[in-house]
């Protein structure tokens, strides 16, 4: 048993990196736009399908396909923000309308992709799946290493961008106080659009990575969104650090506990932790913004 | 009396429907519509009157269905006992889940109910000894037969079952109408609009929200019991998140904040799959699109649209 632990920890970090990539987009969109994007999992699913088409139909090399996916899903996120979220925001709706509209979008995309491609399980052909690295008694494919490296790179880029770039500063200003940000001349429409762009790019890249490692199927978005909610709620809605810590934590917990108990009970535990956090500290462990009312 | 007349005509027309369209296929759709009306109207209390989005209504529907089915299959209770007990058990579950969930609102309430929905389905799937898990629970008895002055009415047949479900639906509609029309409706709306102000006027927002939530979930349990004894087979697939979303879509398309709205939404979304049969799997794509369009362009749903139209048609200076 003990000798498996290093392997389990490595697997947990790989799984956690995926959760972090997906949860970051969700938490950014919530923190800055105040929208809980229930269709975020579908962006991830579309990412996997775009990468699949790029590799198997256009014959692009896999690394290039990931870049293409980021661009295409990013554009898709921009369109979503422009067409759906912005036209709803103009009507100054009750907050649950955002949830409703993204739930509708999620259903639309899930069944739309299902209608076009069918529910079959596919896998993006990746050359990195065949290369296995091993040291001591830990084995991992280059694909898994790639997942962790891409996650580290993107998290570092995002952290730098949010902290030091002009647009990043505008984002943080908008998140802190929308009205005040507008008064000092922040173009909030541009901030919202960029947030959606970044969030959907991250989800799309995660999809392109997972679609090669596990399977590419229309329902993959539903499986991940639930985990992403757990991560975002526990880490604190709107908190980048929180999502990173909670994402890696959930990944590690699932692989370590998964060695001793069935996966279904893990999901029940995950949901229970989420609800417990919502009750005791709705802003999450690292969150500061918002909070539950009433 | 005059105000009751149109409703009476509508009810009579609905009662005559399965006699006119007496093919089993049409009767099946009508029974499904009645069950969906109970579900949508009950969800409408949460969505329209306490103003929260519950994504767990399908779970309470499932709790009612499994309670009723298991009480009849394993304990051997008759339907007249299993039905009310399923209503009570769904209501009790609503109360237990309501204690934590109702302390939250907005996004957080929606996410918490999403979590509960997930837990309930996972429990149904994994408590294999009790529920037979993903294989589903077959062999659920029909509500049985009623001996009435020498006539024997079997509720295993579609026509009597329709009238049974219809009677339950009418009771539910009257109950919800009375709940919302008198004291509580005003209090619910006051809580929805401004819970602090409502509290200062002597309304207790916590109690109001809990009352609405428990009644809503209990009624979902009633629908679940009817469904279980109608189809005689239930499986976790019928009570998933997509079912909850489907029910939310009914309420939103019909129009939240009314009783008629969810009713119309339920009828449309039950009938639509039959009209859209040619579209096959595309129908869910259309639901998603409809949900988005309605939320953006017609936030008050079909009922709101019709009201707007009526007001525009009304003479000026009114």
Interface residues (C-beta under 8 A of the other chain):
Chain A: X30 X36 X84 X87 X88 X91 X93 X94 X95 X96 X97 X99 X100 X101 X103 X104 X105 X106 X107 X108 X109 X110 X111 X112 X114 X115 X222 X226 X229 X233 X237 X262 X264 X265 X267 X268 X271 X272 X274 X275 X278 X279 X282 X292 X293 X294
Chain B: X47 X51 X52 X53 X55 X100 X103 X104 X105 X106 X107 X108 X110 X111 X112 X114 X115 X116 X118 X119 X122 X123 X125 X126 X195 X205 X209 X241 X242 X245 X248 X249 X252 X280 X281 X282 X284 X285 X287 X288 X289 X290 X291 X292 X295 X296 X299
